[in-house]
Amino acid sequence: MMTAPQSSPPPRPLSLPLFRALWIATIVSNIGTWMHDAGAGWLMTSLSDAPIMVALVQAATTLPMFLFALPGGALADIVDRRRLLIGAQLWALMCAAALAGLTYAGLTGPLVLLALTFAIATGAALSAPAFQAIVPELVPRPALADAVALNSLGINISRAIGPALGGFIIAAAGTPAVFALNALSVLGVMLVLVRWHRQVAKPTLPAERFFGALRSGARYARHSPALQTVLIRSIGFFLFASALWAFVPIIARRELGLGPAGYGGLLGCMGAGAVLGAMLLPRLRHHVSANGVTVAATILFALVAVGLSQAWNFASAALSMALAGMAWIAMLSSFNVAAQMAVPAWVKARALAVNLLVFQGSMAAGSALWGWLAGHLGIPLTLMVAAAGMVLGLVLALRWRISGDGAGNLAPSAHWPAPVVATDMPVDRGPVMITVEYRIDPTQVPAFTQAMQALRRIRHRDGAISWGLYEDAAAPGRVMESFVLESWLEHLRQHERVTHADREDQEAVRAFHLGPEAPIVRHLIAPS
């Protein structure tokens, strides 16, 4: 008896030389970033006695992500991502080197420190969407989930090592040495990117303009159910999970009486838990659905929040933090993989930037909310309220289910025939109206209308500024679909953006069409 051939398991991401080199180099660079954060905060306490100036260091570090992540995503989708990343690393190197030199010369004041910290963080914000968007180019699709988990693991490793190493170097050699090492830490990433021979298909249409790219990215997020699922679930988790991050420093110092070494030890336990979680995730995904992983991780994180609220010594808090690390990396990697698989290549960086903004915004808003509530209820009770919110938020998992398959096959299908035009059409002419005439059994018009809602989302998602469906009053069953785009170029982009998953939706609609001939398509353009 013949047995069916078994498919070979996907390659381990770290077995791929390019991914492995970039992963290691990125960890080193992120360690340098965390060292800078520790050095900048410490230096500001020497430069100014005003608490607001110390707080502004953190603002200078986080604000650029809100301001520039989405523009960075738009840039990453319309220019060469490799060159964008190299430019961002070069910018960070120059700013960090300038800060090191000025500090060594005794010329760094509070405003100089804030300005250069803001500049360094701007480079990171502009490059963050591109870094996430290139992952599918570095590993095959079956290995994408493991690669994303490894990237999340790398962030946790650098977070555990960077601040502690930065404090040691400050004590041994001063803050200029920390800033200088941060500058040197980006060299590895630059070297890997320079040596990467990225294969990019030559575009057949002009690149999108910057503001048009921003609009199309927002439009895609608005009309993509798969991406909206990730965003809604992210808000439902991170808004409540932010409570644990907000209170760990206070619990360590005030409740447990730990010093800097003890606090660093707690963070190290969370990093160790993240390492263990990253090792277990590939096996877990073989037995549990992607949605099931997020449900289990949410429950675990909620239990950890309750446990941390009742921690009475370092050992109990360390165990809670280790379990939190496991749950945290499971949620980060699950949402990131789902976002990666929810969007095609042409809009990937912008979509991931939107996902990043939702994550950062939920964490920031949640921290403020739980901080205010803790002032009235105390930290233990506030953590319990946040844990209850996480569990109640699992109701979202019933309606918005995270899928391991994303939105289907999002590779370009190129199945639309080229539009027939009498003369060469200037690409900037518009607006353009496309009409599609269907012949439907009159008794099937309601079912046809329902099936057309999938095409409505696709038309809007890929560029339509309006859409309509109309039935001929004189001929029941003759139904006209129409949608309008800004220009002829935008319609040509629609042809490039249609995917195999879209083709399945289109075939489901055309199954209602009567007769051997295809629906009649007309291209109408406004007179010039």
C-alpha positions in Angstrom: 0.0 0.0 0.0 1.4 3.4 -1.0 1.6 6.1 1.6 1.1 9.8 0.8 4.3 11.7 0.8 4.7 13.8 3.9 5.5 17.5 3.4 8.8 18.6 4.8 8.6 20.8 7.8 9.3 24.5 7.2 12.9 25.6 7.7 13.8 27.1 11.0 14.2 30.9 10.5 17.6 30.9 12.3 18.8 28.3 9.7 18.5 31.0 7.0 21.8 33.0 6.9 20.2 36.4 6.0 17.5 36.2 8.7 19.9 35.0 11.3 22.5 37.7 10.6 19.8 40.5 10.7 18.2 39.0 13.8 21.5 39.0 15.7 22.5 42.5 14.4 19.0 43.9 15.4 19.3 42.5 19.0 22.7 44.3 19.3 21.2 47.5 17.9 18.2 47.3 20.3 20.5 46.7 23.2 22.3 50.0 22.2 18.9 51.7 22.1 18.0 50.6 25.7 21.5 51.6 26.9 20.9 55.1 25.4 17.5 55.3 27.2 19.2 54.5 30.5 22.0 57.0 29.8 19.7 59.8 28.7 17.5 59.5 31.8 20.6 59.4 34.0 22.2 62.4 32.3 19.1 64.5 32.5 19.0 64.1 36.3 22.5 65.7 36.3 21.6 68.5 34.0 18.3 69.6 35.5 16.5 69.3 38.9 13.1 69.8 37.3 11.0 66.5 37.2 9.3 67.7 34.0 12.7 67.6 32.2 13.3 64.0 33.3 9.8 63.1 32.1 10.4 64.7 28.8 13.2 62.3 28.0 10.7 59.5 27.9 8.4 61.7 25.8 11.2 62.4 23.4 11.7 58.6 23.1 8.1 57.6 22.5 6.5 60.6 20.7 8.2 60.0 17.3 6.5 56.6 17.1 3.1 58.3 17.1 4.2 61.0 14.7 6.2 59.1 12.2 5.3 55.4 12.2 2.5 55.8 9.6 4.6 58.1 7.3 7.4 55.6 7.7 5.0 52.8 6.6 4.0 54.9 3.5 7.6 55.5 2.6 8.4 51.8 3.0 5.7 50.9 0.5 6.7 53.4 -2.2 10.5 53.4 -2.0 13.1 50.6 -1.7 12.8 49.3 1.8 16.4 48.3 2.0 17.6 51.8 1.1 15.1 53.3 3.6 16.4 51.1 6.4 20.1 51.9 5.5 19.3 55.6 5.5 17.5 55.3 8.9 20.4 53.5 10.4 22.9 56.0 9.1 20.7 58.8 10.6 20.7 57.1 14.0 24.4 56.6 13.9 25.1 60.2 13.1 22.8 61.5 15.8 24.1 59.1 18.5 27.7 59.9 17.5 26.9 63.6 17.8 25.4 63.2 21.2 28.4 61.2 22.4 30.8 63.8 21.1 28.9 66.8 22.6 28.5 65.0 25.9 32.2 64.1 26.1 33.1 67.8 25.4 30.7 69.0 28.1 28.4 70.7 25.6 25.2 68.8 26.1 22.5 70.7 27.8 18.9 69.6 28.5 17.5 70.9 25.2 20.4 69.3 23.2 19.8 66.0 24.9 16.1 66.1 24.2 16.5 67.2 20.6 19.0 64.4 19.8 17.1 61.8 21.7 14.0 62.8 19.6 16.1 62.6 16.4 17.4 59.1 17.2 13.8 57.9 18.0 12.6 59.4 14.8 14.9 57.2 12.8 13.6 54.2 14.7 10.0 55.2 14.1 10.6 55.6 10.4 12.3 52.3 10.1 10.0 50.2 12.3 7.3 49.4 9.7 9.9 48.6 7.1 11.7 46.2 9.5 8.4 44.3 10.0 7.5 44.4 6.3 10.7 42.7 5.1 10.2 39.6 7.3 8.2 37.8 4.6 11.0 38.5 2.1 13.6 36.9 4.4 11.7 33.6 5.3 9.2 31.4 3.4 5.5 31.8 4.4 5.3 28.6 6.5 8.2 29.9 8.6 6.7 33.4 9.1 5.1 32.7 12.4 8.3 31.4 13.9 10.2 34.4 12.5 7.8 36.9 14.0 8.1 35.1 17.4 11.9 35.3 17.2 11.7 39.0 16.5 9.5 39.5 19.5 11.9 37.4 21.5 14.8 39.6 20.3 13.1 42.7 21.6 12.6 41.1 25.0 16.2 40.0 25.1 17.5 43.5 24.4 15.1 45.0 26.9 16.4 42.7 29.6 20.1 43.3 28.8 20.2 46.9 27.6 19.3 48.9 30.7 21.4 46.8 33.1 24.4 47.0 30.7 23.9 50.7 30.3 23.9 51.2 34.0 27.2 49.3 34.4 28.8 51.3 31.6 27.7 54.6 33.0 29.2 53.7 36.4 32.5 52.5 34.7 33.0 55.0 31.9 30.3 57.7 32.0 27.3 58.6 29.8 29.4 59.5 26.7 30.5 55.9 26.5 26.9 54.7 26.4 26.0 57.1 23.6 29.1 56.1 21.7 28.3 52.4 22.0 24.8 53.1 20.9 26.2 54.6 17.7 28.4 51.6 17.1 25.6 49.2 17.7 23.8 50.1 14.4 26.9 49.1 12.3 26.0 45.5 12.3 22.5 46.1 10.9 23.9 48.5 8.3 26.4 45.9 7.2 23.8 43.2 6.8 21.5 45.5 4.8 24.3 46.7 2.6 25.3 43.1 1.7 21.6 42.1 1.1 20.9 41.7 -2.6 17.2 42.3 -2.4 15.2 41.1 -5.4 12.4 43.5 -6.3 10.1 43.2 -9.3 10.4 46.1 -11.6 7.2 48.3 -11.3 5.1 48.8 -14.4 3.3 51.9 -13.0 4.6 55.1 -11.4 5.1 54.9 -7.7 2.4 56.3 -5.4 2.9 59.8 -4.1 3.5 60.2 -0.4 0.1 61.6 0.7 -1.7 59.4 -1.8 0.1 56.4 -0.2 -1.1 57.6 3.3 -4.7 57.8 2.1 -4.6 54.4 0.4 -3.1 52.8 3.5 -5.8 54.3 5.7 -8.5 53.2 3.2 -7.1 49.7 3.1 -7.3 49.4 6.9 -10.8 50.7 6.9 -12.1 48.2 4.3 -10.0 45.1 5.2 -12.0 42.8 7.6 -8.9 40.6 8.3 -6.8 43.6 9.4 -9.7 45.2 11.4 -9.9 41.9 13.3 -6.3 42.3 14.4 -6.7 45.9 15.4 -9.9 45.3 17.4 -8.4 42.4 19.2 -5.2 44.3 19.9 -7.2 47.1 21.6 -9.2 44.6 23.6 -6.0 43.1 25.0 -3.3 45.8 25.2 -5.6 48.4 26.8 -5.9 46.1 29.8 -2.5 44.4 29.7 -0.8 47.8 29.9 -1.6 47.9 33.6 1.0 45.2 34.4 3.7 47.2 32.6 2.7 50.4 34.3 3.0 49.0 37.9 5.9 46.6 37.7 8.4 49.4 38.7 6.2 50.5 41.7 5.6 47.0 42.8 9.3 46.2 42.7 10.3 49.3 44.7 7.5 50.0 47.0 5.7 46.7 47.6 8.7 44.3 47.5 11.4 46.8 48.6 13.7 45.8 45.7 16.6 47.9 44.5 17.7 48.4 40.8 19.2 45.0 40.7 16.0 43.3 41.9 13.9 45.3 39.4 16.3 44.2 36.7 16.0 40.7 37.9 12.2 40.8 37.5 12.5 42.1 34.0 15.1 39.4 33.3 12.6 36.8 34.5 10.1 38.1 32.0 12.7 37.9 29.3 13.4 34.3 30.3 9.7 33.5 30.1 9.6 35.1 26.6 12.5 32.8 25.6 10.7 29.8 26.8 7.4 30.9 25.2 9.1 31.4 21.9 10.5 27.9 22.1 7.1 26.4 22.9 5.0 28.4 20.4 5.9 26.4 17.2 4.8 23.1 18.9 1.7 24.8 20.4 0.6 26.1 17.0 0.5 22.5 15.7 -2.2 21.6 18.2 -4.0 24.9 18.9 -5.6 27.3 16.5 -4.2 30.9 16.3 -7.4 32.2 17.9 -7.0 29.5 20.6 -3.5 30.7 21.3 -4.6 34.2 21.9 -7.5 33.1 24.2 -5.1 31.0 26.3 -2.4 33.7 26.5 -5.0 36.3 27.5 -6.3 34.1 30.3 -2.7 33.4 31.5 -1.8 37.1 31.4 -4.9 38.0 33.4 -4.0 35.3 36.0 -0.5 36.7 36.1 -1.8 40.2 36.8 -3.8 38.9 39.7 -0.8 37.0 41.0 1.5 40.0 40.7 -1.0 42.1 42.7 -0.7 39.6 45.6 3.1 38.9 45.3 4.7 38.9 48.7 8.3 38.3 47.9 10.8 38.3 45.0 10.2 34.6 44.2 6.4 34.9 43.7 6.9 38.1 41.6 9.6 36.4 39.5 7.3 33.5 38.7 4.5 35.8 37.8 6.8 37.8 35.5 8.2 34.6 33.8 4.6 33.5 33.0 3.8 37.0 31.8 6.7 36.8 29.4 5.3 33.6 27.9 1.9 35.1 27.5 3.2 38.4 26.2 5.3 36.9 23.4 2.4 34.6 22.4 0.1 37.7 22.0 2.7 39.8 20.2 3.6 37.2 17.8 0.0 36.0 17.1 -1.2 39.6 16.4 1.9 40.4 14.3 1.6 37.2 12.2 -2.1 37.9 11.7 -1.4 41.4 10.6 1.4 40.2 8.2 -1.0 37.7 6.6 -3.9 40.0 6.4 -2.4 42.4 3.8 -0.6 42.0 0.4 2.9 43.2 -0.3 2.0 46.6 -1.8 0.4 47.9 1.4 2.2 45.8 4.0 4.4 48.4 5.7 1.5 50.9 6.0 -0.8 48.2 7.5 1.8 47.2 9.9 2.4 50.8 10.8 -1.3 51.1 11.6 -1.0 48.0 13.8 2.0 49.5 15.5 0.1 52.7 16.2 -2.9 50.8 17.7 -0.5 48.9 19.9 1.4 52.0 21.1 -1.8 54.0 21.5 -3.5 51.2 23.5 -0.5 50.9 25.8 -0.2 54.7 26.3 -3.9 55.2 26.9 -4.1 52.2 29.2 -1.2 53.3 31.3 -2.8 56.7 31.9 -6.2 55.1 32.7 -4.8 52.5 35.2 -2.5 55.1 36.7 -5.5 57.3 37.4 -7.6 54.4 38.7 -4.8 53.2 41.0 -4.8 56.6 42.7 -8.4 55.8 43.8 -8.4 52.1 44.3 -4.8 51.2 44.9 -2.5 49.0 42.8 -3.7 45.5 43.8 -7.3 46.2 43.2 -6.5 48.1 39.9 -4.6 45.1 38.6 -7.6 42.9 39.4 -9.9 45.2 37.5 -7.5 45.1 34.5 -7.4 41.3 34.7 -11.2 41.2 34.7 -11.2 43.5 31.7 -8.9 41.1 29.8 -11.1 38.2 30.5 -14.3 40.1 29.5 -12.5 41.3 26.4 -12.3 37.6 25.2 -15.9 38.2 24.1 -14.3 39.8 21.1 -12.7 36.5 20.2 -16.1 35.1 19.4 -16.9 37.7 16.7 -13.3 38.7 15.6 -11.4 35.4 15.4 -7.6 35.6 14.7 -6.9 33.3 11.8 -3.6 31.5 11.1 -4.3 31.7 7.4 -4.9 35.4 7.3 -7.0 36.7 4.4 -6.2 33.8 2.0 -3.8 33.9 -1.0 -2.9 37.6 -1.4 -0.5 37.2 -4.3 -1.4 39.2 -7.4 -3.7 37.2 -9.6 -3.5 39.5 -12.7 -6.7 37.9 -14.0 -8.4 41.1 -15.0 -8.1 41.7 -18.7 -6.5 44.9 -19.9 -9.0 47.7 -20.4 -9.9 48.4 -24.0 -9.4 52.1 -24.9 -9.6 53.8 -28.3 -6.4 55.9 -27.8 -3.6 56.0 -25.3 -5.0 57.3 -22.1 -3.0 59.8 -20.0 -2.7 58.2 -16.5 -3.6 61.5 -14.8 -7.0 61.8 -16.4 -10.0 61.3 -14.2 -12.2 60.8 -12.4 -13.0 57.3 -13.9 -16.2 55.4 -13.6 -16.2 51.6 -14.1 -19.6 49.9 -14.7 -20.2 46.1 -14.7 -23.6 44.9 -16.1 -24.9 41.6 -14.7 -27.9 39.5 -15.8 -29.4 37.9 -12.7 -32.4 35.7 -12.1 -34.8 38.2 -10.5 -35.5 35.8 -7.7 -31.8 35.6 -6.9 -31.2 39.4 -6.8 -31.3 39.6 -2.9 -28.7 36.8 -2.7 -26.6 38.4 -5.4 -26.7 41.7 -3.6 -25.5 40.1 -0.4 -22.6 38.4 -2.3 -21.7 41.8 -3.9 -20.8 43.2 -0.5 -17.4 41.4 -0.6 -16.7 43.1 -4.0 -17.8 46.4 -2.5 -15.1 46.1 0.2 -12.5 45.1 -2.4 -13.3 48.0 -4.7 -13.1 50.5 -1.8 -10.0 48.8 -0.4 -8.1 49.0 -3.7 -8.9 52.6 -4.6 -12.6 53.3 -5.3 -13.9 56.5 -3.8 -17.6 55.6 -4.3 -19.5 52.4 -5.1 -23.1 51.6 -6.0 -25.4 48.8 -7.2 -28.6 49.5 -9.2 -31.3 47.3 -10.8 -33.0 48.4 -14.0 -36.6 49.3 -13.2 -37.7 48.3 -16.8 -35.8 45.0 -16.8 -35.8 43.2 -13.5 -32.6 41.1 -13.1 -30.4 43.6 -15.0 -28.1 44.9 -12.3 -25.4 47.5 -12.8 -22.4 47.8 -10.5 -20.5 51.1 -10.6 -17.5 52.5 -8.8 -15.5 55.7 -9.2 -11.7 56.3 -8.9 -9.7 59.5 -8.9 -7.8 58.8 -12.1 -7.0 56.3 -14.8 -3.7 55.5 -13.0 -5.7 54.5 -9.9 -7.7 52.1 -12.0 -4.6 50.5 -13.5 -3.3 50.1 -9.9 -6.6 48.2 -9.2 -5.6 45.7 -11.9 -2.2 45.2 -10.2 -3.7 44.8 -6.7 -6.4 42.2 -7.3 -5.4 39.0 -5.6 -6.2 35.3 -5.8 -8.5 35.7 -2.8 -10.3 38.5 -4.6 -10.7 36.2 -7.6 -12.6 33.7 -5.4 -15.0 36.4 -4.3 -15.4 37.6 -7.9 -16.2 34.0 -9.1 -18.8 33.6 -6.3 -20.5 36.8 -7.6 -20.3 35.7 -11.3 -21.9 32.4 -10.5 -25.2 34.4 -10.3 -24.7 35.8 -13.9 -26.8 34.2 -16.6 -25.7 33.4 -20.1 -22.3 32.3 -21.5 -21.0 35.8 -22.0 -19.2 37.6 -19.2 -20.7 40.6 -17.6 -20.3 43.7 -19.7 -17.6 46.1 -18.4 -17.4 49.7 -19.4 -14.7 52.3 -18.6 -16.1 55.9 -18.5 -13.8 58.9 -18.0 -14.6 62.5 -17.4 -14.1 64.8 -20.5 -10.8 66.6 -20.3 
